[in-house]
Amino acid sequence: MELLLVLLVAGLLIYGAYRFVLKDDKPVESEPTPAPDAPKVDVVVQTLDVNKDGKVDLEDVKEVAKKAKARVKKVADVDGDGKVTKGDVKAAAKKIRTRKSKA
């Protein structure tokens, strides 16, 4: 039991000394270098900022998801009845198979 108490006090002293030493040291900050082919952040923000409020937030994400869902539904609705049914899936699969066989 005494050994645990000694180890606890020693650990606290070491931790205190560590914090005291680090308090005087200021971390060196360097800017990360972007990847050479990475797009600029401004371009990405402008593209994703649907409501043009200057920031990409949950409303922008919801709007992008809504537009993507509408595009997928439009493409998947082969017969144009406004619904994606089993018949649409079968027709799309058949169309894809015929494209692959021609290629």
The first five atom37 places (N, CA, C, CB, O) and aatype in JSON, in Angstrom:
{
  "aatype": [12, 6, 10, 10, 10, 19, 10, 10, 19, 0, 7, 10, 10, 9, 18, 7, 0, 18, 1, 13, 19, 10, 11, 3, 3, 11, 14, 19, 6, 15, 6, 14, 16, 14, 0, 14, 3, 0, 14, 11, 19, 3, 19, 19, 19, 5, 16, 10, 3, 19, 2, 11, 3, 7, 11, 19, 3, 10, 6, 3, 19, 11, 6, 19, 0, 11, 11, 0, 11, 0, 1, 19, 11, 11, 19, 0, 3, 19, 3, 7, 3, 7, 11, 19, 16, 11, 7, 3, 19, 11, 0, 0, 0, 11, 11, 9, 1, 16, 1, 11, 15, 11, 0],
  "atom_mask": [
    [1, 1, 1, 1, 1],
    [1, 1, 1, 1, 1],
    [1, 1, 1, 1, 1],
    [1, 1, 1, 1, 1],
    [1, 1, 1, 1, 1],
    [1, 1, 1, 1, 1],
    [1, 1, 1, 1, 1],
    [1, 1, 1, 1, 1],
    [1, 1, 1, 1, 1],
    [1, 1, 1, 1, 1],
    [1, 1, 1, 0, 1],
    [1, 1, 1, 1, 1],
    [1, 1, 1, 1, 1],
    [1, 1, 1, 1, 1],
    [1, 1, 1, 1, 1],
    [1, 1, 1, 0, 1],
    [1, 1, 1, 1, 1],
    [1, 1, 1, 1, 1],
    [1, 1, 1, 1, 1],
    [1, 1, 1, 1, 1],
    [1, 1, 1, 1, 1],
    [1, 1, 1, 1, 1],
    [1, 1, 1, 1, 1],
    [1, 1, 1, 1, 1],
    [1, 1, 1, 1, 1],
    [1, 1, 1, 1, 1],
    [1, 1, 1, 1, 1],
    [1, 1, 1, 1, 1],
    [1, 1, 1, 1, 1],
    [1, 1, 1, 1, 1],
    [1, 1, 1, 1, 1],
    [1, 1, 1, 1, 1],
    [1, 1, 1, 1, 1],
    [1, 1, 1, 1, 1],
    [1, 1, 1, 1, 1],
    [1, 1, 1, 1, 1],
    [1, 1, 1, 1, 1],
    [1, 1, 1, 1, 1],
    [1, 1, 1, 1, 1],
    [1, 1, 1, 1, 1],
    [1, 1, 1, 1, 1],
    [1, 1, 1, 1, 1],
    [1, 1, 1, 1, 1],
    [1, 1, 1, 1, 1],
    [1, 1, 1, 1, 1],
    [1, 1, 1, 1, 1],
    [1, 1, 1, 1, 1],
    [1, 1, 1, 1, 1],
    [1, 1, 1, 1, 1],
    [1, 1, 1, 1, 1],
    [1, 1, 1, 1, 1],
    [1, 1, 1, 1, 1],
    [1, 1, 1, 1, 1],
    [1, 1, 1, 0, 1],
    [1, 1, 1, 1, 1],
    [1, 1, 1, 1, 1],
    [1, 1, 1, 1, 1],
    [1, 1, 1, 1, 1],
    [1, 1, 1, 1, 1],
    [1, 1, 1, 1, 1],
    [1, 1, 1, 1, 1],
    [1, 1, 1, 1, 1],
    [1, 1, 1, 1, 1],
    [1, 1, 1, 1, 1],
    [1, 1, 1, 1, 1],
    [1, 1, 1, 1, 1],
    [1, 1, 1, 1, 1],
    [1, 1, 1, 1, 1],
    [1, 1, 1, 1, 1],
    [1, 1, 1, 1, 1],
    [1, 1, 1, 1, 1],
    [1, 1, 1, 1, 1],
    [1, 1, 1, 1, 1],
    [1, 1, 1, 1, 1],
    [1, 1, 1, 1, 1],
    [1, 1, 1, 1, 1],
    [1, 1, 1, 1, 1],
    [1, 1, 1, 1, 1],
    [1, 1, 1, 1, 1],
    [1, 1, 1, 0, 1],
    [1, 1, 1, 1, 1],
    [1, 1, 1, 0, 1],
    [1, 1, 1, 1, 1],
    [1, 1, 1, 1, 1],
    [1, 1, 1, 1, 1],
    [1, 1, 1, 1, 1],
    [1, 1, 1, 0, 1],
    [1, 1, 1, 1, 1],
    [1, 1, 1, 1, 1],
    [1, 1, 1, 1, 1],
    [1, 1, 1, 1, 1],
    [1, 1, 1, 1, 1],
    [1, 1, 1, 1, 1],
    [1, 1, 1, 1, 1],
    [1, 1, 1, 1, 1],
    [1, 1, 1, 1, 1],
    [1, 1, 1, 1, 1],
    [1, 1, 1, 1, 1],
    [1, 1, 1, 1, 1],
    [1, 1, 1, 1, 1],
    [1, 1, 1, 1, 1],
    [1, 1, 1, 1, 1],
    [1, 1, 1, 1, 1]
  ],
  "atom_positions": [
    [[0.82, -1.19, 0.0], [0.0, 0.0, 0.0], [0.86, 1.25, 0.0], [-0.93, 0.0, 1.2], [0.58, 2.23, -0.69]],
    [[1.93, 1.2, 0.8], [2.83, 2.35, 0.87], [3.53, 2.56, -0.47], [3.87, 2.16, 2.0], [3.79, 3.69, -0.88]],
    [[3.83, 1.46, -1.14], [4.48, 1.54, -2.44], [3.57, 2.25, -3.46], [4.85, 0.13, -2.94], [4.04, 3.06, -4.25]],
    [[2.29, 1.93, -3.43], [1.34, 2.59, -4.34], [1.25, 4.09, -4.06], [-0.05, 1.96, -4.22], [1.16, 4.89, -4.98]],
    [[1.27, 4.45, -2.78], [1.2, 5.86, -2.4], [2.45, 6.59, -2.88], [1.05, 6.01, -0.88], [2.35, 7.71, -3.38]],
    [[3.61, 5.97, -2.73], [4.87, 6.58, -3.17], [4.86, 6.74, -4.68], [6.09, 5.72, -2.73], [5.27, 7.78, -5.2]],
    [[4.4, 5.72, -5.4], [4.34, 5.81, -6.86], [3.36, 6.88, -7.32], [3.95, 4.46, -7.44], [3.61, 7.58, -8.3]],
    [[2.23, 7.02, -6.61], [1.26, 8.04, -6.96], [1.84, 9.44, -6.76], [0.0, 7.88, -6.12], [1.68, 10.3, -7.63]],
    [[2.5, 9.67, -5.64], [3.1, 10.98, -5.37], [4.21, 11.26, -6.37], [3.65, 11.05, -3.93], [4.32, 12.38, -6.86]],
    [[5.03, 10.26, -6.68], [6.11, 10.44, -7.65], [5.54, 10.77, -9.03], [7.0, 9.18, -7.73], [6.07, 11.62, -9.73]],
    [[4.47, 10.08, -9.41], [3.84, 10.36, -10.7], [3.29, 11.77, -10.76], [0.0, 0.0, 0.0], [3.44, 12.45, -11.78]],
    [[2.65, 12.22, -9.68], [2.13, 13.59, -9.64], [3.25, 14.62, -9.73], [1.32, 13.82, -8.36], [3.11, 15.64, -10.41]],
    [[4.37, 14.36, -9.05], [5.51, 15.29, -9.13], [6.09, 15.34, -10.54], [6.6, 14.87, -8.13], [6.42, 16.41, -11.04]],
    [[6.22, 14.19, -11.16], [6.75, 14.15, -12.53], [5.8, 14.86, -13.48], [6.97, 12.68, -12.99], [6.24, 15.63, -14.34]],
    [[4.5, 14.61, -13.33], [3.52, 15.28, -14.18], [3.57, 16.8, -13.98], [2.1, 14.75, -13.88], [3.52, 17.55, -14.95]],
    [[3.67, 17.26, -12.73], [3.77, 18.7, -12.44], [5.0, 19.31, -13.07], [0.0, 0.0, 0.0], [4.94, 20.4, -13.65]],
    [[6.12, 18.61, -12.96], [7.36, 19.12, -13.57], [7.23, 19.17, -15.09], [8.56, 18.25, -13.17], [7.69, 20.13, -15.72]],
    [[6.62, 18.15, -15.68], [6.4, 18.09, -17.12], [5.55, 19.27, -17.58], [5.74, 16.76, -17.51], [5.88, 19.92, -18.57]],
    [[4.45, 19.53, -16.88], [3.57, 20.65, -17.24], [4.28, 21.99, -17.07], [2.29, 20.62, -16.38], [4.09, 22.89, -17.88]],
    [[5.1, 22.12, -16.02], [5.83, 23.37, -15.79], [6.81, 23.64, -16.91], [6.56, 23.32, -14.45], [6.94, 24.78, -17.37]],
    [[7.49, 22.61, -17.35], [8.47, 22.77, -18.44], [7.76, 23.1, -19.74], [9.31, 21.49, -18.61], [8.22, 23.96, -20.49]],
    [[6.65, 22.46, -20.01], [5.93, 22.7, -21.26], [5.25, 24.06, -21.29], [4.91, 21.62, -21.48], [4.99, 24.59, -22.37]],
    [[4.96, 24.62, -20.14], [4.27, 25.91, -20.1], [5.1, 27.0, -20.76], [3.94, 26.29, -18.65], [4.55, 27.91, -21.38]],
    [[6.41, 26.92, -20.63], [7.28, 27.94, -21.2], [7.53, 27.72, -22.69], [8.59, 27.96, -20.47], [7.84, 28.67, -23.41]],
    [[7.42, 26.5, -23.15], [7.66, 26.2, -24.56], [6.41, 26.48, -25.37], [8.1, 24.73, -24.74], [5.33, 26.0, -25.05]],
    [[6.57, 27.26, -26.43], [5.46, 27.51, -27.34], [5.64, 26.59, -28.54], [5.4, 29.02, -27.77], [6.73, 26.51, -29.1]],
    [[4.59, 25.9, -28.93], [4.73, 25.0, -30.07], [5.0, 25.76, -31.36], [3.47, 24.14, -30.23], [4.47, 26.86, -31.57]],
    [[5.8, 25.19, -32.19], [6.11, 25.78, -33.48], [4.98, 25.41, -34.44], [7.5, 25.3, -34.02], [4.7, 24.24, -34.67]],
    [[4.34, 26.44, -34.98], [3.23, 26.19, -35.9], [3.7, 26.37, -37.33], [2.04, 27.13, -35.59], [4.31, 27.38, -37.68]],
    [[3.4, 25.41, -38.13], [3.73, 25.51, -39.54], [2.49, 25.19, -40.34], [4.91, 24.57, -39.92], [1.68, 24.36, -39.94]],
    [[2.34, 25.84, -41.47], [1.19, 25.59, -42.31], [1.39, 24.29, -43.07], [0.95, 26.76, -43.29], [2.47, 24.05, -43.62]],
    [[0.36, 23.46, -43.1], [0.51, 22.22, -43.88], [0.58, 22.54, -45.36], [-0.66, 21.26, -43.6], [-0.09, 23.45, -45.86]],
    [[1.39, 21.79, -46.05], [1.5, 22.02, -47.48], [0.44, 21.21, -48.21], [2.91, 21.65, -47.99], [0.36, 19.99, -48.02]],
    [[-0.37, 21.86, -49.03], [-1.41, 21.12, -49.74], [-0.82, 20.22, -50.81], [-2.41, 22.09, -50.37], [0.27, 20.49, -51.33]],
    [[-1.53, 19.18, -51.13], [-1.09, 18.29, -52.19], [-1.09, 19.06, -53.5], [-2.01, 17.03, -52.29], [-1.94, 19.93, -53.69]],
    [[-0.17, 18.77, -54.41], [-0.07, 19.55, -55.64], [-1.32, 19.49, -56.51], [1.1, 19.09, -56.42], [-1.63, 20.45, -57.21]],
    [[-2.02, 18.38, -56.49], [-3.2, 18.26, -57.34], [-4.51, 18.5, -56.58], [-3.22, 16.9, -57.98], [-5.59, 18.28, -57.13]],
    [[-4.42, 18.95, -55.32], [-5.62, 19.18, -54.53], [-6.32, 20.47, -55.0], [-5.28, 19.27, -53.02], [-5.65, 21.47, -55.25]],
    [[-7.65, 20.45, -55.11], [-8.35, 21.67, -55.52], [-8.31, 22.69, -54.39], [-9.81, 21.36, -55.91], [-8.21, 22.34, -53.22]],
    [[-8.38, 23.94, -54.77], [-8.37, 24.99, -53.76], [-9.67, 24.93, -52.98], [-8.18, 26.39, -54.4], [-10.73, 24.61, -53.52]],
    [[-9.57, 25.24, -51.7], [-10.74, 25.16, -50.81], [-11.84, 26.09, -51.27], [-10.34, 25.48, -49.37], [-13.02, 25.75, -51.19]],
    [[-11.48, 27.26, -51.76], [-12.49, 28.22, -52.19], [-13.37, 27.65, -53.31], [-11.83, 29.52, -52.67], [-14.58, 27.86, -53.32]],
    [[-12.76, 26.95, -54.24], [-13.51, 26.37, -55.34], [-14.49, 25.32, -54.83], [-12.56, 25.76, -56.39], [-15.63, 25.25, -55.27]],
    [[-14.03, 24.49, -53.9], [-14.88, 23.45, -53.33], [-16.03, 24.08, -52.56], [-14.05, 22.52, -52.42], [-17.18, 23.65, -52.7]],
    [[-15.74, 25.09, -51.74], [-16.79, 25.76, -50.97], [-17.8, 26.42, -51.89], [-16.18, 26.8, -50.01], [-19.0, 26.34, -51.65]],
    [[-17.33, 27.07, -52.94], [-18.25, 27.71, -53.88], [-19.14, 26.67, -54.58], [-17.47, 28.51, -54.92], [-20.31, 26.94, -54.86]],
    [[-18.59, 25.51, -54.86], [-19.37, 24.48, -55.52], [-20.41, 23.88, -54.59], [-18.45, 23.39, -56.05], [-21.55, 23.66, -55.0]],
    [[-20.03, 23.61, -53.35], [-20.94, 22.96, -52.41], [-21.87, 23.93, -51.7], [-20.14, 22.21, -51.41], [-22.87, 23.5, -51.12]],
    [[-21.57, 25.22, -51.72], [-22.41, 26.2, -51.03], [-23.62, 26.52, -51.9], [-21.61, 27.49, -50.71], [-23.62, 27.49, -52.65]],
    [[-24.66, 25.69, -51.79], [-25.83, 25.78, -52.66], [-26.6, 27.07, -52.42], [-26.74, 24.59, -52.44], [-27.03, 27.73, -53.37]],
    [[-26.79, 27.43, -51.15], [-27.59, 28.62, -50.86], [-26.77, 29.91, -50.84], [-28.29, 28.46, -49.53], [-27.3, 30.97, -50.5]],
    [[-25.5, 29.84, -51.19], [-24.6, 30.99, -51.36], [-24.55, 31.9, -50.13], [-25.04, 31.81, -52.55], [-24.57, 33.12, -50.25]],
    [[-24.47, 31.27, -48.92], [-24.33, 32.06, -47.71], [-22.89, 32.13, -47.23], [-25.2, 31.48, -46.63], [-22.62, 32.69, -46.16]],
    [[-21.96, 31.58, -47.99], [-20.54, 31.67, -47.66], [-20.0, 30.52, -46.84], [0.0, 0.0, 0.0], [-18.82, 30.5, -46.5]],
    [[-20.85, 29.56, -46.51], [-20.37, 28.41, -45.75], [-21.15, 27.17, -46.16], [-20.51, 28.66, -44.22], [-22.3, 27.24, -46.62]],
    [[-20.5, 26.02, -45.99], [-21.14, 24.75, -46.29], [-21.69, 24.22, -44.98], [-20.14, 23.74, -46.97], [-20.92, 23.9, -44.06]],
    [[-23.01, 24.12, -44.88], [-23.63, 23.65, -43.65], [-24.65, 22.56, -43.95], [-24.29, 24.82, -42.9], [-24.74, 22.08, -45.08]],
    [[-25.41, 22.19, -42.95], [-26.36, 21.1, -43.09], [-27.41, 21.39, -44.16], [-27.04, 20.83, -41.77], [-27.83, 20.47, -44.87]],
    [[-27.84, 22.61, -44.28], [-28.84, 22.97, -45.3], [-28.3, 22.73, -46.7], [-29.26, 24.45, -45.14], [-29.02, 22.24, -47.58]],
    [[-27.03, 23.06, -46.92], [-26.41, 22.8, -48.22], [-26.35, 21.3, -48.5], [-24.99, 23.39, -48.27], [-26.65, 20.86, -49.62]],
    [[-25.98, 20.51, -47.5], [-25.89, 19.07, -47.68], [-27.27, 18.49, -48.0], [-25.3, 18.4, -46.41], [-27.39, 17.63, -48.88]],
    [[-28.29, 18.95, -47.29], [-29.65, 18.46, -47.56], [-30.07, 18.79, -48.99], [-30.64, 19.07, -46.57], [-30.67, 17.95, -49.66]],
    [[-29.77, 20.0, -49.45], [-30.15, 20.41, -50.8], [-29.41, 19.59, -51.86], [-29.87, 21.91, -50.99], [-30.01, 19.18, -52.86]],
    [[-28.12, 19.36, -51.65], [-27.34, 18.55, -52.59], [-27.88, 17.13, -52.63], [-25.84, 18.55, -52.21], [-28.01, 16.55, -53.71]],
    [[-28.21, 16.55, -51.47], [-28.75, 15.2, -51.42], [-30.11, 15.14, -52.13], [-28.89, 14.73, -49.97], [-30.4, 14.17, -52.82]],
    [[-30.92, 16.17, -51.95], [-32.24, 16.22, -52.6], [-32.1, 16.26, -54.11], [-33.05, 17.44, -52.11], [-32.81, 15.56, -54.83]],
    [[-31.17, 17.08, -54.6], [-30.95, 17.18, -56.05], [-30.39, 15.87, -56.61], [-30.0, 18.34, -56.37], [-30.78, 15.44, -57.7]],
    [[-29.47, 15.24, -55.87], [-28.89, 13.97, -56.33], [-29.95, 12.88, -56.38], [-27.72, 13.54, -55.41], [-29.98, 12.08, -57.31]],
    [[-30.82, 12.85, -55.38], [-31.9, 11.86, -55.36], [-32.84, 12.06, -56.54], [-32.69, 11.94, -54.03], [-33.29, 11.1, -57.16]],
    [[-33.14, 13.32, -56.85], [-34.02, 13.61, -57.99], [-33.39, 13.17, -59.31], [-34.35, 15.11, -58.04], [-34.08, 12.63, -60.18]],
    [[-32.08, 13.4, -59.45], [-31.39, 12.98, -60.69], [-31.37, 11.47, -60.82], [-29.96, 13.52, -60.71], [-31.61, 10.94, -61.91]],
    [[-31.1, 10.77, -59.73], [-31.07, 9.31, -59.77], [-32.45, 8.77, -60.1], [-30.58, 8.74, -58.43], [-32.59, 7.85, -60.89]],
    [[-33.48, 9.35, -59.48], [-34.84, 8.9, -59.74], [-35.22, 9.12, -61.2], [-35.83, 9.62, -58.81], [-35.88, 8.28, -61.81]],
    [[-34.8, 10.26, -61.75], [-35.12, 10.56, -63.15], [-34.46, 9.55, -64.08], [-34.67, 11.99, -63.51], [-35.07, 9.1, -65.05]],
    [[-33.22, 9.21, -63.8], [-32.5, 8.26, -64.64], [-33.05, 6.85, -64.46], [-31.01, 8.29, -64.32], [-33.16, 6.1, -65.42]],
    [[-33.39, 6.49, -63.22], [-33.85, 5.13, -62.93], [-35.27, 4.88, -63.4], [-33.75, 4.85, -61.46], [-35.65, 3.72, -63.6]],
    [[-36.07, 5.93, -63.57], [-37.47, 5.77, -63.99], [-37.51, 5.63, -65.51], [-38.34, 6.98, -63.51], [-37.74, 6.61, -66.23]],
    [[-37.29, 4.41, -65.98], [-37.15, 4.15, -67.4], [-38.45, 4.41, -68.16], [-36.71, 2.71, -67.62], [-38.42, 4.99, -69.25]],
    [[-39.59, 4.0, -67.59], [-40.85, 4.18, -68.31], [-41.49, 5.56, -68.11], [-41.83, 3.11, -67.88], [-42.5, 5.87, -68.73]],
    [[-40.9, 6.39, -67.24], [-41.36, 7.77, -67.09], [-42.67, 7.95, -66.34], [0.0, 0.0, 0.0], [-43.33, 8.97, -66.52]],
    [[-43.06, 6.98, -65.51], [-44.32, 7.11, -64.79], [-44.17, 7.82, -63.43], [-44.93, 5.75, -64.58], [-45.15, 7.96, -62.71]],
    [[-42.96, 8.26, -63.08], [-42.73, 8.96, -61.82], [-42.39, 8.06, -60.66], [0.0, 0.0, 0.0], [-42.18, 8.54, -59.55]],
    [[-42.33, 6.77, -60.9], [-42.0, 5.8, -59.86], [-40.92, 4.86, -60.38], [-43.25, 5.0, -59.44], [-40.88, 4.54, -61.56]],
    [[-40.05, 4.43, -59.48], [-39.05, 3.44, -59.83], [-39.59, 2.09, -59.37], [-37.65, 3.76, -59.18], [-39.69, 1.82, -58.17]],
    [[-39.93, 1.24, -60.33], [-40.54, -0.06, -60.04], [-39.6, -1.19, -60.46], [-41.9, -0.19, -60.75], [-38.52, -0.96, -61.0]],
    [[-40.05, -2.41, -60.22], [-39.27, -3.58, -60.64], [-39.09, -3.59, -62.17], [-39.96, -4.89, -60.18], [-38.04, -3.97, -62.68]],
    [[-40.13, -3.16, -62.87], [-40.03, -3.1, -64.32], [-38.95, -2.14, -64.78], [0.0, 0.0, 0.0], [-38.24, -2.42, -65.75]],
    [[-38.81, -1.0, -64.08], [-37.75, -0.05, -64.41], [-36.38, -0.66, -64.18], [-37.9, 1.23, -63.58], [-35.47, -0.49, -64.99]],
    [[-36.24, -1.38, -63.08], [-34.96, -2.01, -62.77], [-34.62, -3.06, -63.82], [-35.0, -2.65, -61.37], [-33.48, -3.14, -64.27]],
    [[-35.61, -3.86, -64.2], [-35.37, -4.89, -65.23], [-35.0, -4.26, -66.57], [-36.6, -5.78, -65.4], [-34.1, -4.74, -67.26]],
    [[-35.7, -3.17, -66.93], [-35.41, -2.49, -68.2], [-34.02, -1.87, -68.18], [-36.47, -1.41, -68.49], [-33.29, -1.93, -69.17]],
    [[-33.64, -1.27, -67.04], [-32.31, -0.67, -66.93], [-31.23, -1.75, -67.01], [-32.18, 0.11, -65.6], [-30.21, -1.55, -67.66]],
    [[-31.46, -2.89, -66.35], [-30.49, -3.98, -66.4], [-30.34, -4.52, -67.82], [-30.91, -5.12, -65.45], [-29.23, -4.82, -68.26]],
    [[-31.45, -4.62, -68.52], [-31.41, -5.1, -69.91], [-30.63, -4.12, -70.79], [-32.85, -5.29, -70.46], [-29.85, -4.53, -71.65]],
    [[-30.86, -2.83, -70.56], [-30.16, -1.79, -71.34], [-28.66, -1.86, -71.08], [-30.7, -0.39, -70.97], [-27.86, -1.73, -72.01]],
    [[-28.29, -2.08, -69.83], [-26.86, -2.16, -69.48], [-26.25, -3.41, -70.1], [-26.68, -2.17, -67.93], [-25.13, -3.36, -70.6]],
    [[-26.96, -4.54, -70.07], [-26.43, -5.77, -70.67], [-26.22, -5.61, -72.16], [-27.38, -6.94, -70.41], [-25.21, -6.08, -72.69]],
    [[-27.16, -4.95, -72.85], [-26.99, -4.79, -74.3], [-25.84, -3.86, -74.63], [-28.29, -4.26, -74.94], [-25.16, -4.04, -75.63]],
    [[-25.62, -2.86, -73.8], [-24.45, -1.96, -74.0], [-23.15, -2.72, -73.84], [-24.49, -0.78, -73.03], [-22.22, -2.53, -74.62]],
    [[-23.07, -3.58, -72.82], [-21.84, -4.33, -72.57], [-21.58, -5.32, -73.68], [-21.91, -5.05, -71.24], [-20.43, -5.54, -74.06]],
    [[-22.63, -5.93, -74.2], [-22.44, -6.93, -75.26], [-22.01, -6.27, -76.56], [-23.74, -7.73, -75.48], [-21.31, -6.9, -77.36]],
    [[-22.41, -5.03, -76.79], [-21.99, -4.3, -78.01], [-20.56, -3.81, -77.9], [-22.92, -3.11, -78.27], [-19.89, -3.63, -78.92]],
    [[-20.07, -3.6, -76.71], [-18.73, -3.04, -76.51], [-17.64, -4.04, -76.69], [-18.62, -2.43, -75.17], [-16.47, -3.7, -76.55]]
  ]
}
